[in-house]
Amino acid sequence: MNSFNVVFPYPIGTYLSKEEDGTVHIDQVNQYIIDAKGISVIVMLDVFTSPRPSTPIELEAFMNNWEELKQTEDLDYLIKR
């Protein structure tokens, strides 16, 4: 049996932000998928306003388009908008 270690960029449940067409979206890491194609991520899109799961996102595209919300003040501000 083969074994390997994988380090994911964010823990499940991490809140992320993504700006798209001038709108900031707050999403949440929902799950990681490891398969023959590589690693992909499913996020819960617009988790506070209109939650729905994304389609699998290739890890590189995910890392290029989302960033972690690190400060609770940022999260509180964006939730209230």
VENZIGI-V252035 format. One record per residue. N is the residue number from 0. RES is the residue in one letter. PHI is phi in whole degrees, -180 to 180 (NA if undefined). Layout:
# VENZIGI-V252035
<<N & RES & PHI> <N & RES & PHI>>
This chain:
# VENZIGI-V252035
<<0 & M & NA> <1 & N & -85> <2 & S & -134> <3 & F & -155> <4 & N & -107> <5 & V & -126> <6 & V & -111> <7 & F & -92> <8 & P & -68> <9 & Y & -139> <10 & P & -67> <11 & I & -56> <12 & G & 97> <13 & T & -66> <14 & Y & -85> <15 & L & -130> <16 & S & -125> <17 & K & -148> <18 & E & -96> <19 & E & -144> <20 & D & 54> <21 & G & 80> <22 & T & -111> <23 & V & -92> <24 & H & -105> <25 & I & -105> <26 & D & -121> <27 & Q & -138> <28 & V & -63> <29 & N & -106> <30 & Q & -165> <31 & Y & -112> <32 & I & -123> <33 & I & -116> <34 & D & -146> <35 & A & -62> <36 & K & -82> <37 & G & 124> <38 & I & -108> <39 & S & -133> <40 & V & -128> <41 & I & -116> <42 & V & -113> <43 & M & -87> <44 & L & -75> <45 & D & 42> <46 & V & -56> <47 & F & -98> <48 & T & -117> <49 & S & -153> <50 & P & -64> <51 & R & -161> <52 & P & -75> <53 & S & -80> <54 & T & -76> <55 & P & -58> <56 & I & -113> <57 & E & -56> <58 & L & -55> <59 & E & -63> <60 & A & -64> <61 & F & -60> <62 & M & -65> <63 & N & -81> <64 & N & -118> <65 & W & -122> <66 & E & -136> <67 & E & -73> <68 & L & -85> <69 & K & -94> <70 & Q & -107> <71 & T & -65> <72 & E & -62> <73 & D & -62> <74 & L & -64> <75 & D & -59> <76 & Y & -62> <77 & L & -72> <78 & I & -66> <79 & K & -76> <80 & R & -69>>
